[in-house]
Amino acid sequence: MSLPVTTTLTRTPKTKPPLDEQLGFGKFFTDHLYAADYSADGGWKNARIQPYGPLALDPAAGVFHYGQAMFEGSKAFHHVDGGTVLFRPHMHAKRLNASAPRLCMPTFPEEDFVAACKALVKADLAWVPTKEATALYLRPTLIATEGFLGVRPANDYLFFIIASPVASYYGKGLKPVRIWVETEHVRAPRGGLGAAKAGANYAASLAAAMRAKKDGYDQVLWLDGRDHELVEEVGTMNLFVVLGNSLVTPPLSDSILAGVTRDSVLTLAKDKGLTIEERPISMTELLAANKAGTLKEVLGTGTAAVISPVGELTTRTQKLVINGGQPGPVGLDLYETITGIQRGTKPDKFGWLERV
Ligand SMILES: *Cc1c(COP(=O)(O)O)cnc(C)c1O
């Protein structure tokens, strides 16, 4: 049985920014949000579309003290046929629900999750940018709202979705990033929250990212938390490496997030006949491959940037320039294919688009 949704539309719509390539990322928010309340005894109820605005929360709410907070990030696209589509929304719902128990949080029914995304996009349809390399970014979020300071999982939760019109991370084309190989801080240890899209993982990552930025890098390469030897993720993206003729990515574990883009890349690469390996990759192997000339491309994958080529990888002792600092053919092709499917200029062979 699906959750009934009530709709209260705003009487004071905002002035929209130009919905073009200058949108940046996450700077503007639409006129509405979706929200639903959970209580341990009553389950999910009170699903609603309401005007976008501040939330009133008890200062003792669990989210503020013990960090019970998770989120998703997905996109709605203007399709070339004039419609609007979501990209793999069921996968985002499944991921939220797969990791909610790790934070002792309730799951949100998958069908209601997808219906909620559609309802919000419909309410704010005029905010979906239509230009190439733009999208309406959706941020489903789950937080503990019960006001109680005893240390235990909260009984009350809020699930909400906000929406932000965004432009491509890099404007037109792909701009390779410069990456610092981080050997001090750890994003997620074995046994930690790394497989959940928990706000806490982001809190853990900010200091190293800021330090890297100050030193002139765009982001950091995260290594495993025990030996600082296996490569895990790059910034807030999954990592792929083109080694010789293989596309290699670390296997999913409890310190690696199961990216929807990662899954899409693996599916497309298989379909294109590329050799794929899901296996651990060490820094030792990367440095040796670089010396031998077999390290062809390093890629980050995620919803925001889709594919982010790494142009430079810098460790404490050496700087690796990847593919002459230019985007490589594998990354470019995957980027064109995924963004083509999203816009409708390439066939949606795998049924990834869901109409709003
Ligand atoms: C969100 C995220 C990704 C990318 O996931 P997508 O579903 O592809 O957007 C990768 N790594 C981390 C740590 C993330 O938080």
The ligand as an ORCA input file, in Angstrom:
! r2SCAN-3c Opt
* xyz 0 1
  C      27.526      9.313     -3.427
  C      28.879      8.714     -3.392
  C      29.445      8.065     -4.511
  C      28.789      8.038     -5.869
  O      27.579      7.362     -5.889
  P      26.587      7.584     -7.109
  O      25.418      6.758     -6.746
  O      27.284      7.114     -8.312
  O      26.293      9.037     -7.150
  C      30.673      7.463     -4.361
  N      31.337      7.505     -3.192
  C      30.835      8.122     -2.118
  C      31.628      8.136     -0.875
  C      29.603      8.745     -2.177
  O      29.128      9.357     -1.099
*
